[in-house]
Amino acid sequence: MTGVRRDRVTWLLYLQLGIYGYFLYGFGPSVPLLRAEQGVSRTLSGLHGTALAAGTLVAATVTAHVVQRRGRAVALWAGEIVLVLGVLLYVGTTALPVTLLGAGFAACGGSIVITAVAAALSDLHGAAAPAAISEANGVAAAAGLVAPLVIGAAVATGVGWRAGPLGVVVLVAALGLVLGRTRVPNPVAVPGYHDGSMRLPSRYWIGWGVLVACIGAEFCLTLWAADILHSRNGLSSGAASAAVTGLVAGMCAGRFGGSRLSRRLGVDPLLYLALGTAALGFAAFWLSHDPVLAVLGLVLCGLGVSLHYPLGIARAIDASEGRPDLASARAGYAAGLAVGVGPFALGALADGVGLHAAMLVVPALFAIAALGVRLGGRSRFDRMPA
């Protein structure tokens, strides 16, 4: 048993995160297709990752304030509305400045949702928080599993890849109609927040560094895996975009399975196992010339990557000493740094040495994350009975 009580509020949080997962895991496969229309280099195309980072940083700055002053429900639905606006800008043109602005808006809205969902699940589920956060991210991956398939099918049928991201608009409207009145509990007010005197402990910042490495590796994979499959393994653009489903499928399976394993093995041992699994899967993907074997490597890599963020954010919130919203918001800076620097630097490096060689950044980030887990000490979840 995972110990997760899946009530109406929990399902609302899962599905709100799921909508952003749909956009995010479809975003990576869409970027090479947009790049072909725009006729820009990989370095300039990598600026879409930087735009995601900028939006994430804005969300990290404002979300905790919005939650404290307006409540989590307002923050969550505001995030969904900003996400919709970003999607409409991203798909509405081929002009690079506008598509970058759209990516930034989408990331800002989605990151507000991520922050509020993680904090709310931590408050709602207590000792079962790692399992609940893993399940929430499993729902996001399950929704994201559909997005590359929709994009690939839309390209193959001539509808155009934009049909994929536009699904976000439909999903937000449907969720608002069905669960829009569900009340999300607000956090207990924490003294010292508004006057800036609140500080997070040093152990939290070590966990924050683990998140930077994990998120950076994940975004490098989701943003550039389709390009590798196209340029090295010979898949067409549409097929390569659809094949990224293998990575997301592994992430989906890993997150649902990890929600149970986190209670049996403990958070830290499971995170070490996940990092090792991701490295093994990446090796199979990176070394193979055969597209089938490469996609199978992505599936295995996804199984490992699936647990990096859920377990990492659970550890970071645990280390915050009772400040879940602030801890989750500051984790947004980790995401912003990782998303902004990782894919863009990898794209710039790829223009110089080739994308295949540049992708070795990914296993290096796995190693850095493992070191951070070791330095950060054990979380309280590893000291609790299953």
C-alpha positions as MATLAB code, in Angstrom:
seq = 'MTGVRRDRVTWLLYLQLGIYGYFLYGFGPSVPLLRAEQGVSRTLSGLHGTALAAGTLVAATVTAHVVQRRGRAVALWAGEIVLVLGVLLYVGTTALPVTLLGAGFAACGGSIVITAVAAALSDLHGAAAPAAISEANGVAAAAGLVAPLVIGAAVATGVGWRAGPLGVVVLVAALGLVLGRTRVPNPVAVPGYHDGSMRLPSRYWIGWGVLVACIGAEFCLTLWAADILHSRNGLSSGAASAAVTGLVAGMCAGRFGGSRLSRRLGVDPLLYLALGTAALGFAAFWLSHDPVLAVLGLVLCGLGVSLHYPLGIARAIDASEGRPDLASARAGYAAGLAVGVGPFALGALADGVGLHAAMLVVPALFAIAALGVRLGGRSRFDRMPA';
ca = [
       0.000    0.000    0.000;
       1.257    3.487   -0.819;
      -0.785    5.194    1.917;
      -2.074    7.814   -0.542;
      -5.696    8.890   -0.010;
      -6.932    9.835   -3.480;
      -9.805   12.196   -2.705;
     -11.347   14.826   -4.980;
      -8.710   17.422   -4.127;
      -5.882   14.989   -4.836;
      -7.337   14.128   -8.244;
      -7.711   17.817   -9.086;
      -4.029   18.350   -8.260;
      -3.013   15.295  -10.274;
      -4.968   16.428  -13.326;
      -3.808   20.030  -13.166;
      -0.236   18.796  -13.197;
      -1.185   16.335  -15.945;
      -2.193   19.150  -18.288;
       1.226   20.764  -17.971;
       2.800   17.350  -18.485;
       0.909   17.060  -21.758;
       2.347   20.371  -22.942;
       5.852   19.801  -21.631;
       6.437   16.325  -23.074;
       5.026   17.457  -26.393;
       7.189   20.577  -26.357;
      10.499   18.773  -26.903;
       9.359   16.910  -30.047;
       7.744   20.087  -31.386;
      10.914   22.196  -31.217;
      12.788   20.458  -34.108;
       9.655   20.741  -36.251;
       9.350   24.441  -35.441;
      13.096   24.883  -36.076;
      12.669   23.448  -39.581;
       9.935   26.018  -40.295;
      11.951   28.872  -38.841;
      15.217   27.875  -40.539;
      17.384   28.641  -37.492;
      20.409   26.916  -35.947;
      20.257   24.538  -33.000;
      21.732   27.281  -30.829;
      18.882   29.673  -31.642;
      16.331   26.880  -31.371;
      17.788   26.084  -27.948;
      16.607   29.532  -26.851;
      13.169   27.955  -26.489;
      14.630   26.081  -23.525;
      15.962   29.390  -22.221;
      12.476   30.868  -22.595;
      11.102   27.984  -20.540;
      13.702   28.813  -17.917;
      12.768   32.493  -17.854;
       9.118   31.617  -17.321;
      10.063   29.174  -14.595;
      12.118   31.836  -12.805;
       9.214   34.274  -12.877;
       6.963   31.604  -11.394;
       9.528   30.818   -8.690;
       9.555   34.488   -7.714;
       5.814   35.066   -7.505;
       4.155   31.749   -6.630;
       4.781   31.620   -2.886;
       3.550   35.236   -2.537;
       0.392   34.486   -4.523;
      -0.302   31.359   -2.450;
       0.199   33.205    0.846;
      -2.010   36.144   -0.156;
      -4.630   34.646   -2.483;
      -4.581   30.933   -1.721;
      -3.536   27.822   -3.583;
      -6.713   27.526   -5.667;
      -6.183   30.985   -7.186;
      -2.529   30.194   -7.879;
      -3.377   26.870   -9.536;
      -6.057   28.208  -11.877;
      -4.077   31.339  -12.678;
      -1.241   29.052  -13.688;
      -3.501   27.095  -16.023;
      -4.755   30.294  -17.681;
      -1.220   31.592  -18.250;
      -0.295   28.177  -19.678;
      -3.142   28.438  -22.209;
      -2.031   31.937  -23.226;
       1.520   30.677  -23.736;
       0.382   27.788  -25.911;
      -1.649   30.098  -28.136;
       1.380   32.348  -28.655;
       3.713   29.400  -29.276;
       1.587   27.813  -32.011;
       0.249   31.036  -33.528;
       3.268   32.016  -35.633;
       6.753   31.061  -36.833;
       8.259   34.383  -35.687;
      11.046   33.448  -33.282;
      10.454   36.277  -30.747;
       6.765   35.326  -30.437;
       7.373   31.573  -30.123;
       9.973   32.313  -27.440;
       7.476   34.512  -25.599;
       4.873   31.762  -25.838;
       7.271   29.191  -24.419;
       8.046   31.546  -21.542;
       4.386   32.171  -20.706;
       3.599   28.452  -20.878;
       6.483   27.613  -18.569;
       5.497   30.340  -16.114;
       1.937   29.048  -15.888;
       2.992   25.423  -15.699;
       5.631   26.114  -13.064;
       3.091   27.881  -10.866;
       1.031   24.694  -11.065;
       4.035   22.462  -10.300;
       4.981   24.525   -7.263;
       1.489   24.680   -5.776;
       0.760   21.001   -6.478;
       3.947   19.728   -4.807;
       3.373   21.852   -1.693;
      -0.316   20.956   -1.466;
       0.350   17.225   -1.804;
       3.069   17.471    0.835;
       0.591   19.034    3.292;
      -2.274   16.694    2.394;
      -0.419   13.385    2.530;
       2.319   13.749    5.139;
       4.502   10.641    5.271;
       2.983    9.464    1.987;
       4.036   12.692    0.237;
       6.810   11.077   -1.882;
       4.310    8.491   -3.133;
       1.663   11.146   -3.847;
       4.116   13.428   -5.641;
       5.378   10.461   -7.651;
       1.813    9.535   -8.615;
       1.064   13.134   -9.600;
       4.092   13.154  -11.860;
       2.993    9.758  -13.147;
      -0.279   11.311  -14.252;
       1.727   14.106  -15.907;
       3.847   11.539  -17.727;
       0.754    9.567  -18.754;
      -0.718   12.744  -20.253;
       2.653   13.508  -21.801;
       2.731   10.043  -23.309;
      -0.097   11.095  -25.616;
       1.442   14.370  -26.792;
       4.317   13.033  -28.984;
       1.896   10.532  -30.541;
      -0.571   13.314  -31.353;
       2.192   15.434  -32.849;
       3.579   12.539  -34.893;
       0.121   11.593  -36.161;
      -0.712   15.224  -36.965;
       2.475   15.559  -39.003;
       1.896   12.252  -40.790;
      -1.677   13.150  -41.739;
      -0.850   16.682  -42.840;
      -2.807   18.406  -40.076;
       0.372   19.936  -38.688;
       2.194   19.554  -35.392;
       0.357   22.507  -33.815;
      -2.670   20.304  -33.218;
      -0.748   18.663  -30.390;
      -0.068   21.689  -28.142;
      -3.559   23.071  -28.797;
      -4.955   20.125  -26.858;
      -3.967   22.053  -23.705;
      -6.749   24.573  -24.333;
      -9.378   21.821  -24.500;
      -8.043   20.042  -21.404;
      -8.006   23.176  -19.226;
     -11.562   24.050  -20.242;
     -12.800   20.520  -19.525;
     -11.105   20.347  -16.114;
     -12.517   23.718  -15.144;
     -16.027   22.561  -15.951;
     -15.725   19.288  -14.019;
     -13.606   20.165  -10.955;
     -13.397   23.940  -11.024;
     -15.309   24.336   -7.747;
     -13.163   21.891   -5.755;
     -11.647   23.622   -2.734;
      -7.884   23.283   -2.329;
      -6.760   23.773    1.310;
      -4.457   26.722    1.919;
      -1.171   26.471    3.822;
      -0.835   27.619    7.395;
       0.576   31.158    7.451;
       4.276   31.105    8.347;
       5.618   34.034   10.407;
       8.442   35.975    8.803;
       7.558   35.231    5.203;
       6.518   38.688    4.041;
       9.320   40.593    5.756;
      11.932   38.431    4.052;
      13.367   36.993    7.279;
      12.559   33.410    6.401;
      15.589   31.335    5.459;
      15.905   27.783    4.241;
      18.565   25.549    5.848;
      21.791   24.585    4.089;
      20.637   20.977    3.728;
      17.776   22.218    1.582;
      20.205   23.890   -0.816;
      22.141   20.662   -1.309;
      18.850   19.046   -2.324;
      18.245   22.068   -4.532;
      21.498   21.303   -6.351;
      20.355   17.714   -6.902;
      17.218   19.087   -8.551;
      19.282   21.309  -10.873;
      21.233   18.296  -12.137;
      18.184   16.035  -12.461;
      15.973   18.573  -14.214;
      18.793   19.619  -16.531;
      19.340   16.020  -17.644;
      15.616   15.435  -18.166;
      15.165   18.537  -20.314;
      18.244   17.813  -22.398;
      16.740   14.421  -23.184;
      13.197   15.598  -23.909;
      14.362   18.535  -26.031;
      17.038   16.792  -28.113;
      16.214   13.061  -28.186;
      14.013   13.437  -31.288;
      16.831   15.235  -33.104;
      19.225   12.362  -32.287;
      16.748    9.763  -33.531;
      16.336   11.708  -36.761;
      19.975   12.565  -37.471;
      21.719    9.418  -36.145;
      19.116    6.664  -36.329;
      17.489    7.639  -39.622;
      13.903    8.199  -38.498;
      11.759   10.771  -40.275;
      10.943   13.973  -38.385;
       7.414   12.809  -37.586;
       8.540    9.320  -36.566;
      11.333   10.720  -34.402;
       8.899   13.021  -32.604;
       6.516   10.120  -31.993;
       9.375    7.856  -30.849;
      10.103   10.171  -27.920;
       6.987    8.488  -26.539;
       9.399    5.733  -25.483;
      11.093    8.087  -23.030;
       7.764    9.347  -21.684;
       6.354    5.810  -21.471;
       9.269    4.803  -19.272;
       8.689    7.869  -17.113;
       5.000    7.099  -16.787;
       5.597    3.489  -15.719;
       8.421    4.477  -13.383;
       6.438    7.115  -11.552;
       3.454    4.909  -10.834;
       5.713    2.036   -9.793;
       7.945    4.353   -7.814;
       5.055    5.538   -5.668;
       5.024    2.057   -4.109;
       8.768    1.464   -4.114;
       9.435    4.716   -2.251;
       7.578    3.292    0.765;
       9.386   -0.045    0.614;
      12.964    0.888   -0.264;
      13.195    4.414    1.094;
      13.637    7.626   -0.863;
      17.440    7.834   -1.018;
      18.158    4.201   -2.031;
      15.453    4.448   -4.677;
      16.931    7.687   -6.025;
      20.366    6.050   -6.356;
      18.733    3.141   -8.182;
      16.857    5.528  -10.476;
      20.038    7.421  -11.358;
      21.827    4.179  -12.208;
      18.923    2.945  -14.323;
      18.787    6.223  -16.238;
      22.525    6.069  -16.931;
      22.244    2.501  -18.227;
      19.323    3.392  -20.495;
      21.132    6.458  -21.791;
      24.152    4.321  -22.690;
      21.937    2.019  -24.772;
      20.319    5.011  -26.495;
      23.607    6.811  -27.125;
      25.577    3.817  -28.414;
      22.958    2.263  -30.690;
      22.652    2.906  -34.431;
      19.516    0.774  -34.599;
      16.366    2.895  -34.049;
      14.519    0.112  -32.216;
      17.354   -0.406  -29.737;
      17.748    3.349  -29.343;
      14.072    3.738  -28.456;
      14.289    0.810  -26.022;
      17.225    2.603  -24.414;
      15.039    5.693  -24.087;
      12.361    3.617  -22.378;
      14.866    2.338  -19.821;
      16.292    5.816  -19.383;
      12.778    7.118  -18.810;
      12.208    4.532  -16.088;
      15.132    5.995  -14.184;
      14.509    9.668  -14.959;
      10.885    9.258  -13.900;
      11.770    9.335  -10.209;
      14.462   12.012  -10.206;
      12.179   15.028   -9.824;
       9.464   13.497   -7.574;
      11.994   12.101   -5.112;
      14.230   15.149   -5.385;
      11.449   17.632   -4.617;
      10.158   15.436   -1.764;
      13.668   15.444   -0.236;
      13.972   19.201   -0.686;
      10.596   19.929    0.917;
      11.501   17.587    3.780;
      14.701   19.575    4.341;
      12.818   22.909    4.441;
      11.835   22.564    8.121;
       8.091   23.127    7.639;
       8.107   25.575    4.726;
       6.659   23.519    1.832;
       5.405   26.397   -0.331;
       8.625   28.375   -0.003;
      10.731   25.254   -0.603;
       8.704   24.309   -3.660;
       8.866   27.865   -5.004;
      12.643   28.050   -4.566;
      12.882   24.746   -6.388;
      11.518   26.699   -9.334;
      14.839   28.534   -9.457;
      16.536   25.152   -9.753;
      14.240   24.293  -12.652;
      14.839   27.673  -14.274;
      18.604   27.340  -14.048;
      18.541   23.763  -15.305;
      16.144   24.400  -18.188;
      17.804   27.655  -19.196;
      21.435   26.580  -19.119;
      21.225   22.846  -19.890;
      19.439   22.565  -23.260;
      20.842   25.871  -24.573;
      24.426   24.977  -23.632;
      23.942   21.528  -25.120;
      22.583   23.061  -28.341;
      25.538   25.452  -28.568;
      27.960   22.605  -27.881;
      26.194   20.492  -30.506;
      26.755   23.182  -33.139;
      30.486   22.824  -32.421;
      31.128   19.126  -31.771;
      27.910   17.493  -32.960;
      24.757   16.638  -31.051;
      25.742   13.033  -30.367;
      28.941   13.960  -28.539;
      27.283   16.893  -26.768;
      24.672   14.566  -25.238;
      27.355   13.181  -22.907;
      26.396   16.124  -20.700;
      23.443   13.991  -19.579;
      25.331   11.174  -17.759;
      27.612   13.801  -16.215;
      24.540   15.421  -14.664;
      23.402   12.031  -13.330;
      26.755   11.657  -11.557;
      26.509   15.146  -10.039;
      23.027   14.360   -8.736;
      24.224   11.138   -7.096;
      26.992   13.061   -5.342;
      24.481   15.609   -4.073;
      22.266   12.888   -2.606;
      25.278   11.504   -0.754;
      26.266   14.919    0.627;
      22.714   15.884    1.609;
      22.241   13.148    4.197;
      19.234   10.904    4.756;
      15.703   12.252    4.530;
      13.117   11.610    7.234;
      11.249    9.302    4.824;
      14.096    6.784    5.098;
      13.680    6.762    8.851;
       9.953    5.996    8.776;
       8.443    2.521    8.800;
       6.783    1.491    5.528;
];
